[in-house]
Amino acid sequence: MSEEDSGTRVVQLPSGERLLPPVPGAARGPLGAPAPPAAHPPVQGVAVVVGSRPVSAYTELTIEAPDIAETAAPGQFVAFAVGGPTSAMLLRRSIAIAGVGEGRFSVVVSARAAGSTWLASRRPGDEVDVVGPLGRPFPLPPPGTPALLVGGGYGAAALVGLGGLLRSRGHEVAAVVGAGDEARLCSVEDLAAVAAPFVVTTDDGSAGRTGRVTGPVAELVGGAGVVYACGPMPMLAAVARLATDRGVPSWVAVEESMACGVGVCMTCVLPVVGADGRSRFARSCTDGPVFAGDRVRFGDVGTLPADLVGADAMVLAHTPAEEGETP
Amino acid sequence: MTTLPEVDVPSVDMQASIGGVPVVSPVLTASGCSSFGRELDPFFDLTSIGAVVTKSVQLRPRSGRATPRMAETPSGMINSIGLQGPGIDGLLADELPWLAERGVRSFVSIAGARTEDFAELASRLRGAPGVLGIEVNISCPNVESRGEVFACNPDASAAVVAAVREAADPAHPVYAKLTPDVTDIVSVARACADAGANGLSMINTLLGLVIDPDTMRPVLGGVTGGLSGPAIRPVALRCVWQVHAALPNVPILGMGGIRTGLDALQFVLAGAGAVSVGTAVFNDPSAPARIHEELAEALGERGFGRLADAVGYAHRAPDEDPSGRHR
């Protein structure tokens, strides 16, 4: 979940690769089913930070919130208010839940700008206002399905709980974790504990194999019955494409800037093919963050595709002076 | 959500009215900031507020604009959503029944490109269940005026308001939503009132712009966007003040950066009989219920037995004795 106001949304694949035009379901049979909603509604409240530790380039916070911890499922996220009650930063910071247990949940915070830096600097005993669990969890595969988990940067944290759950249910789990460099790898030990094979990649070769996750993913996807991925959009696009090309269903937890996290602001949308086969701007928060990988039109993120439901009604609005609208 | 005030503060009659229709609370949501209400159901009792003011609906479904759609700004945010929504058919089929079945009042915001669009929307809302009234969003693009908005022009505003008032259910109060981006908001307000508006909603967002210093381009896909949040509160309050001073008998739904009960109190004192809570919901999804309680407490502490007695109270003559009037 991107949480600052500087997220990149135009999808560019690594190293000059370009996404072909979207091919939702083309000649591949039915698309993955949309992820079902969570079983429990979110709750809002003040919670106490009970743990903080550096995890490579990030900070892992552990927060005491039994009502969130006991209902959260892998793939879901929480939304923090930042800066205190009189903060000038109004928008919630949405971050994937990395782990739950004993009435607590943990998140991995990437301190990039003022809001996330404030959050990452919380210390045990501090209080934070948090809403969760939010979003749709990763759907679980049929018994016996071997799973491949793919994490990029701090997005790998969102797969830790899933990896453990899949293992406890008897699934074979493989994992690929990548980042730009060693410092930006995340959750390596946690995922190594539940996954075999387990492959680390870095762009600069400072840890594991040199290169992107797509190399090992291409090697491992054939042995997987389902792929789960969380990380930057270009990585998700590439992983989903690799899975779909091999006929393997995939679930991606997308990263889009969110203002509220609860479904009312309509800022975190991306083009997704719906159950009826028509594409719409779907909210990453309440319609996602988990989508079937073959339903997300990654190549169209940041654009307004002409075939979207309601795109025809936007023509009249394409004047420089659209403004002041109630959003 | 129904905690009583402190025992030493007398309870305050918080009944308010929207264009003569009584509501249980003077606090409403704000159009575009709470979708169609249901996402906020986990966070507070939607029947405890005056109404859910819906996202502006148009005749046809609209996809909304390409992302990025928002950026955080100091004590606020800028957005360019583009009125994403289901259209009037979707509103009538899915959203209004959901609210009505739960006893939640809806104040339906309508938007259009042509005067006839507004009239048709108002007509379609006749007899719809649970509808408290209509907020006419005349701050959306007006292609007939080459990109200007209706609310920048008193005559165009009056034409829309008159058409809506003519077409609407007589039981539905019609409020015109005004933009602050005008030289003389009183002239627009007066034109709307003379055209039959039962009240005025003030204010819509201010037109703004944010440029990304890294890309050196505008952040928003729509280039410009609407600025909202506490940053605009003094502007909103000034507008309410001016219009109430000029048109003391025209009901005002005040909005613009309300985050606390004391913020809401300022709008009431300036002349608003009710208030909408918008961007604050992104920060605190239970804000409308909280602000109701805080406003009731603030009124009680100041010796007001009824909300209605505080409306416009800041306009009293300098020699009026506040303590002799309300105790």
Chai-1 contact restraints between the chains, C-beta under 6 A:
chainA,res_idxA,chainB,res_idxB,connection_type,confidence,min_distance_angstrom,max_distance_angstrom,comment,restraint_id
A,D5,B,A71,contact,1.0,0.0,6.0,A-B,restraint_1
A,D5,B,E72,contact,1.0,0.0,6.0,A-B,restraint_2
A,R9,B,T67,contact,1.0,0.0,6.0,A-B,restraint_3
A,R9,B,P68,contact,1.0,0.0,6.0,A-B,restraint_4
A,P41,B,P42,contact,1.0,0.0,6.0,A-B,restraint_5
A,P42,B,P42,contact,1.0,0.0,6.0,A-B,restraint_6
A,Q44,B,F43,contact,1.0,0.0,6.0,A-B,restraint_7
A,Q44,B,P285,contact,1.0,0.0,6.0,A-B,restraint_8
A,Q44,B,S286,contact,1.0,0.0,6.0,A-B,restraint_9
A,A81,B,N283,contact,1.0,0.0,6.0,A-B,restraint_10
A,A88,B,P74,contact,1.0,0.0,6.0,A-B,restraint_11
A,A88,B,S75,contact,1.0,0.0,6.0,A-B,restraint_12
A,L90,B,G229,contact,1.0,0.0,6.0,A-B,restraint_13
A,L90,B,N283,contact,1.0,0.0,6.0,A-B,restraint_14
A,L91,B,E72,contact,1.0,0.0,6.0,A-B,restraint_15
A,L91,B,F282,contact,1.0,0.0,6.0,A-B,restraint_16
A,A259,B,M70,contact,1.0,0.0,6.0,A-B,restraint_17
A,A259,B,F282,contact,1.0,0.0,6.0,A-B,restraint_18
A,C260,B,F282,contact,1.0,0.0,6.0,A-B,restraint_19
A,V262,B,E39,contact,1.0,0.0,6.0,A-B,restraint_20
A,V262,B,P285,contact,1.0,0.0,6.0,A-B,restraint_21
A,G263,B,E39,contact,1.0,0.0,6.0,A-B,restraint_22
A,V264,B,S34,contact,1.0,0.0,6.0,A-B,restraint_23
A,V264,B,S35,contact,1.0,0.0,6.0,A-B,restraint_24
A,V264,B,E39,contact,1.0,0.0,6.0,A-B,restraint_25
A,C265,B,F282,contact,1.0,0.0,6.0,A-B,restraint_26
A,M266,B,I81,contact,1.0,0.0,6.0,A-B,restraint_27
A,M266,B,Q84,contact,1.0,0.0,6.0,A-B,restraint_28
A,T267,B,R69,contact,1.0,0.0,6.0,A-B,restraint_29
A,T267,B,M70,contact,1.0,0.0,6.0,A-B,restraint_30
A,F281,B,S63,contact,1.0,0.0,6.0,A-B,restraint_31
A,F281,B,G64,contact,1.0,0.0,6.0,A-B,restraint_32
A,G302,B,A66,contact,1.0,0.0,6.0,A-B,restraint_33
A,G302,B,T67,contact,1.0,0.0,6.0,A-B,restraint_34
A,T303,B,A66,contact,1.0,0.0,6.0,A-B,restraint_35
A,L304,B,A66,contact,1.0,0.0,6.0,A-B,restraint_36
A,L308,B,S63,contact,1.0,0.0,6.0,A-B,restraint_37
A,V309,B,P61,contact,1.0,0.0,6.0,A-B,restraint_38
A,G310,B,P61,contact,1.0,0.0,6.0,A-B,restraint_39
A,G310,B,R62,contact,1.0,0.0,6.0,A-B,restraint_40
A,G310,B,S63,contact,1.0,0.0,6.0,A-B,restraint_41
A,A311,B,S63,contact,1.0,0.0,6.0,A-B,restraint_42
A,A313,B,R60,contact,1.0,0.0,6.0,A-B,restraint_43
A,A313,B,R62,contact,1.0,0.0,6.0,A-B,restraint_44
A,M314,B,S63,contact,1.0,0.0,6.0,A-B,restraint_45
A,L316,B,A113,contact,1.0,0.0,6.0,A-B,restraint_46
A,L316,B,V143,contact,1.0,0.0,6.0,A-B,restraint_47
A,A317,B,P141,contact,1.0,0.0,6.0,A-B,restraint_48
A,T319,B,P141,contact,1.0,0.0,6.0,A-B,restraint_49
A,T319,B,G147,contact,1.0,0.0,6.0,A-B,restraint_50
A,A321,B,G147,contact,1.0,0.0,6.0,A-B,restraint_51
A,E322,B,P141,contact,1.0,0.0,6.0,A-B,restraint_52
A,E323,B,L207,contact,1.0,0.0,6.0,A-B,restraint_53
A,E323,B,T224,contact,1.0,0.0,6.0,A-B,restraint_54
A,G324,B,S139,contact,1.0,0.0,6.0,A-B,restraint_55
A,G324,B,T179,contact,1.0,0.0,6.0,A-B,restraint_56
A,G324,B,D181,contact,1.0,0.0,6.0,A-B,restraint_57
A,G324,B,N204,contact,1.0,0.0,6.0,A-B,restraint_58
A,G324,B,T205,contact,1.0,0.0,6.0,A-B,restraint_59
A,G324,B,L207,contact,1.0,0.0,6.0,A-B,restraint_60
A,G324,B,G226,contact,1.0,0.0,6.0,A-B,restraint_61
A,E325,B,S139,contact,1.0,0.0,6.0,A-B,restraint_62
A,E325,B,C140,contact,1.0,0.0,6.0,A-B,restraint_63
A,T326,B,S31,contact,1.0,0.0,6.0,A-B,restraint_64
A,T326,B,G32,contact,1.0,0.0,6.0,A-B,restraint_65
A,T326,B,S56,contact,1.0,0.0,6.0,A-B,restraint_66
A,T326,B,N137,contact,1.0,0.0,6.0,A-B,restraint_67
A,T326,B,N204,contact,1.0,0.0,6.0,A-B,restraint_68
A,P327,B,G32,contact,1.0,0.0,6.0,A-B,restraint_69
A,P327,B,N79,contact,1.0,0.0,6.0,A-B,restraint_70
A,P327,B,I81,contact,1.0,0.0,6.0,A-B,restraint_71
